[in-house]
Amino acid sequence: MRPILAGLLFLAAGILSSPASAQKSKADPIDAKLAACLKGPEASSTAGAIACFQAAREGWEQEMIRAYAALSATLDTRSRGILRGTQKQWEAYVAAERRFQAAPWIRDRGTAMSLTAAAQNVDLFKNRAITLRRYQAE
């Protein structure tokens, strides 16, 4: 149980210190909620920790959707079309990444790989949301 907890704390530290989180001086509420979840008793199991990551991914996905809509509303027609195209390409990348994560190889790597994949999915949506935020802020 301790190796799993140590691994979870390592993953959480990586997420919370990623370049995306460095963009903000104060921890984003989604990241704060993830950190609290990973410190809680529910994260003592692999399934519980994965649930923490899934909740964070869902939060970042909603934030990405919000940031996309906000940015899109500020753009001219041509730029909005280009943004729509880049978003579709990003979504295709995410779908391909999920197919790879669901491939048989991951089952052979044990529970730590499932945690890594769950954390990676958080980062995918977090980084996109922050990128869209920054485009609008500039």
Beta strands, then each sheet from edge to edge (+ up, - down):
end
